[in-house]
Amino acid sequence: MLQACEPFAFRPHVKTHKTVEVAQLQVGEDSSKVHVVVSTVAEAEHLLDWLVECQSQGKSVNILYGIPIPLSTLPRLAAIGKRLSPGSMSVLVDHHDQLQPLKLFKHITGYPLGLFIKMDTGYHRAGVTLASFELSQLVSHILDEGDISAHTKLVGLYSHAGHSYSGSSASHAMAVLIAEIDNLRRASDLIKNLHPHIASSQLTLSVGATPSATSIQNLVSSGDGSHALDAAQAEAFAECIQTINATHDLLELHAGVYPFLDMQQLATQASPSASEPDTGRALSTSDVAFTILAEVVSVYSERDTCEALIAAGSFALGREPCKSYPGWGIVSDWGMTVSSGSRRSGWQVGRISQEHGILSHDPSVGCDIAKLSVGQKVRVIPNHACVAGAAFGWYLVVDSDLSEDRKDEVVDIWVRCRGW
């Protein structure tokens, strides 16, 4: 991901893993910028000691709280900001009533709070639209009201392309990304036309979601081209970037779940396989880094179709559907002898309740279904890693580069933060 984003700024989201260790991998050891997105204040607090250390090394640090600001969090955000240098904290705003209370941040820290205007580019979860009166009103409050402009600083525009999850191809994901960039570019043009005194200012245009942001990996894939974007779309993306480069603005990409992946991400088919980079193939279960270890507690061989029960239900796996199949998780072939060649055992979590996961046949696997026994441990690939991970306080880390007899060896334990 870092290689694909070299021509742009990149701001990883930590909401999926919630660890210092993965955040360090996302940023890169040699990066002079440590700019991250968090979804909770607890995540920022968890990263704080590391971020302070990064600043002591002369690196640029910025935390963006990636939800329109809950005003009750301001004292905690300011406490974080006091330990960091000026310019290290940013929040999202999408309503003018959010602005006046933000003055508290500067009163506590001594420096202005950075603001990203949250734009709605089609997902309709949060944000203002390009054509809305609220956008121009919000910008006028930020830039023209002295009481607010003295305590805050307009840093840029931010959108989340959650609707990129609805696609099933790299082409769809790239089309969403191009539209998202164009929307924020036009919003920046509008703001600067209405407020000429900032015409030469640099605004950061922050765009992305894992499907759309990672679709640019197809442009640097070394595979056979079977999953690459067509030439016309690659040219359209290049023209979009040239348009941004001709302005004073900075394009920034953000993404979160890409280090782990899950069944929802595989369903988008947005980026090439990382485990088989030279093939040009799309993502598969072989690329997923995060699984839930569960125990088989019963086997029901006399039912109309054989089923089994694991002691992992919605509290362990989450309860989010995946468009590519009707289940709640895929059981990998870890520890089993199957011939599917796709890291799938032939079992899926077909039904689910709080602590019960009922395994049924995975129809996508044509091989004989693997036999299960009471007490056996299985690894389940969840539909949504962000939600499934929330049930756990740490990760047991294994290294797939080790020899075959050591691939299950726990080489580290990474603690993740919890709460808000």
ChimeraX attribute file (.defattr): number of C-alpha atoms within 10 A of each C-alpha:
attribute: neighborCount
match mode: 1-to-1
recipient: residues
	/A:1	18
	/A:2	16
	/A:3	8
	/A:4	17
	/A:5	18
	/A:6	9
	/A:7	11
	/A:8	13
	/A:9	17
	/A:10	26
	/A:11	25
	/A:12	25
	/A:13	26
	/A:14	25
	/A:15	23
	/A:16	24
	/A:17	26
	/A:18	28
	/A:19	19
	/A:20	21
	/A:21	15
	/A:22	17
	/A:23	20
	/A:24	16
	/A:25	12
	/A:26	23
	/A:27	19
	/A:28	13
	/A:29	9
	/A:30	7
	/A:31	13
	/A:32	15
	/A:33	18
	/A:34	23
	/A:35	22
	/A:36	25
	/A:37	23
	/A:38	23
	/A:39	17
	/A:40	19
	/A:41	17
	/A:42	17
	/A:43	23
	/A:44	24
	/A:45	18
	/A:46	17
	/A:47	21
	/A:48	18
	/A:49	14
	/A:50	15
	/A:51	25
	/A:52	16
	/A:53	13
	/A:54	16
	/A:55	18
	/A:56	12
	/A:57	10
	/A:58	10
	/A:59	17
	/A:60	17
	/A:61	21
	/A:62	23
	/A:63	26
	/A:64	21
	/A:65	24
	/A:66	23
	/A:67	17
	/A:68	17
	/A:69	19
	/A:70	12
	/A:71	13
	/A:72	9
	/A:73	12
	/A:74	18
	/A:75	13
	/A:76	15
	/A:77	24
	/A:78	22
	/A:79	14
	/A:80	20
	/A:81	25
	/A:82	18
	/A:83	14
	/A:84	22
	/A:85	16
	/A:86	17
	/A:87	17
	/A:88	23
	/A:89	24
	/A:90	25
	/A:91	23
	/A:92	24
	/A:93	25
	/A:94	24
	/A:95	18
	/A:96	15
	/A:97	11
	/A:98	15
	/A:99	21
	/A:100	14
	/A:101	12
	/A:102	21
	/A:103	19
	/A:104	17
	/A:105	23
	/A:106	18
	/A:107	12
	/A:108	15
	/A:109	19
	/A:110	14
	/A:111	22
	/A:112	24
	/A:113	27
	/A:114	21
	/A:115	25
	/A:116	25
	/A:117	23
	/A:118	25
	/A:119	28
	/A:120	21
	/A:121	26
	/A:122	19
	/A:123	14
	/A:124	14
	/A:125	13
	/A:126	17
	/A:127	24
	/A:128	22
	/A:129	19
	/A:130	18
	/A:131	10
	/A:132	9
	/A:133	10
	/A:134	16
	/A:135	22
	/A:136	17
	/A:137	12
	/A:138	19
	/A:139	19
	/A:140	16
	/A:141	17
	/A:142	22
	/A:143	19
	/A:144	12
	/A:145	11
	/A:146	11
	/A:147	14
	/A:148	18
	/A:149	18
	/A:150	16
	/A:151	21
	/A:152	23
	/A:153	18
	/A:154	20
	/A:155	19
	/A:156	23
	/A:157	23
	/A:158	27
	/A:159	29
	/A:160	27
	/A:161	25
	/A:162	18
	/A:163	17
	/A:164	26
	/A:165	23
	/A:166	14
	/A:167	18
	/A:168	18
	/A:169	20
	/A:170	27
	/A:171	22
	/A:172	20
	/A:173	29
	/A:174	26
	/A:175	16
	/A:176	26
	/A:177	26
	/A:178	19
	/A:179	16
	/A:180	24
	/A:181	25
	/A:182	18
	/A:183	21
	/A:184	26
	/A:185	22
	/A:186	12
	/A:187	20
	/A:188	22
	/A:189	15
	/A:190	15
	/A:191	18
	/A:192	16
	/A:193	12
	/A:194	14
	/A:195	14
	/A:196	10
	/A:197	10
	/A:198	13
	/A:199	16
	/A:200	11
	/A:201	14
	/A:202	15
	/A:203	21
	/A:204	22
	/A:205	27
	/A:206	24
	/A:207	27
	/A:208	27
	/A:209	25
	/A:210	27
	/A:211	35
	/A:212	33
	/A:213	28
	/A:214	25
	/A:215	29
	/A:216	24
	/A:217	23
	/A:218	25
	/A:219	18
	/A:220	13
	/A:221	21
	/A:222	14
	/A:223	17
	/A:224	12
	/A:225	16
	/A:226	11
	/A:227	22
	/A:228	25
	/A:229	22
	/A:230	13
	/A:231	10
	/A:232	9
	/A:233	14
	/A:234	17
	/A:235	12
	/A:236	14
	/A:237	20
	/A:238	12
	/A:239	13
	/A:240	16
	/A:241	17
	/A:242	11
	/A:243	13
	/A:244	17
	/A:245	12
	/A:246	8
	/A:247	16
	/A:248	12
	/A:249	19
	/A:250	15
	/A:251	21
	/A:252	21
	/A:253	24
	/A:254	24
	/A:255	27
	/A:256	24
	/A:257	20
	/A:258	22
	/A:259	21
	/A:260	18
	/A:261	26
	/A:262	27
	/A:263	24
	/A:264	21
	/A:265	24
	/A:266	23
	/A:267	22
	/A:268	24
	/A:269	24
	/A:270	32
	/A:271	32
	/A:272	31
	/A:273	25
	/A:274	19
	/A:275	14
	/A:276	15
	/A:277	15
	/A:278	14
	/A:279	17
	/A:280	20
	/A:281	21
	/A:282	23
	/A:283	24
	/A:284	21
	/A:285	18
	/A:286	15
	/A:287	19
	/A:288	23
	/A:289	16
	/A:290	21
	/A:291	23
	/A:292	20
	/A:293	16
	/A:294	21
	/A:295	17
	/A:296	20
	/A:297	17
	/A:298	17
	/A:299	18
	/A:300	13
	/A:301	10
	/A:302	8
	/A:303	9
	/A:304	7
	/A:305	9
	/A:306	14
	/A:307	20
	/A:308	22
	/A:309	23
	/A:310	24
	/A:311	16
	/A:312	24
	/A:313	21
	/A:314	19
	/A:315	18
	/A:316	22
	/A:317	29
	/A:318	24
	/A:319	20
	/A:320	17
	/A:321	16
	/A:322	19
	/A:323	16
	/A:324	13
	/A:325	18
	/A:326	13
	/A:327	23
	/A:328	28
	/A:329	31
	/A:330	27
	/A:331	25
	/A:332	21
	/A:333	21
	/A:334	15
	/A:335	12
	/A:336	15
	/A:337	12
	/A:338	19
	/A:339	17
	/A:340	16
	/A:341	11
	/A:342	13
	/A:343	20
	/A:344	26
	/A:345	28
	/A:346	25
	/A:347	27
	/A:348	26
	/A:349	28
	/A:350	18
	/A:351	17
	/A:352	22
	/A:353	13
	/A:354	14
	/A:355	13
	/A:356	18
	/A:357	25
	/A:358	24
	/A:359	26
	/A:360	21
	/A:361	19
	/A:362	20
	/A:363	12
	/A:364	12
	/A:365	18
	/A:366	10
	/A:367	14
	/A:368	13
	/A:369	21
	/A:370	15
	/A:371	14
	/A:372	18
	/A:373	12
	/A:374	13
	/A:375	12
	/A:376	13
	/A:377	16
	/A:378	21
	/A:379	19
	/A:380	24
	/A:381	27
	/A:382	31
	/A:383	28
	/A:384	24
	/A:385	27
	/A:386	20
	/A:387	18
	/A:388	23
	/A:389	25
	/A:390	21
	/A:391	14
	/A:392	14
	/A:393	12
	/A:394	17
	/A:395	18
	/A:396	14
	/A:397	15
	/A:398	16
	/A:399	13
	/A:400	12
	/A:401	8
	/A:402	11
	/A:403	9
	/A:404	8
	/A:405	7
	/A:406	13
	/A:407	13
	/A:408	16
	/A:409	13
	/A:410	12
	/A:411	11
	/A:412	11
	/A:413	12
	/A:414	16
	/A:415	17
	/A:416	20
	/A:417	22
	/A:418	16
	/A:419	8
	/A:420	11
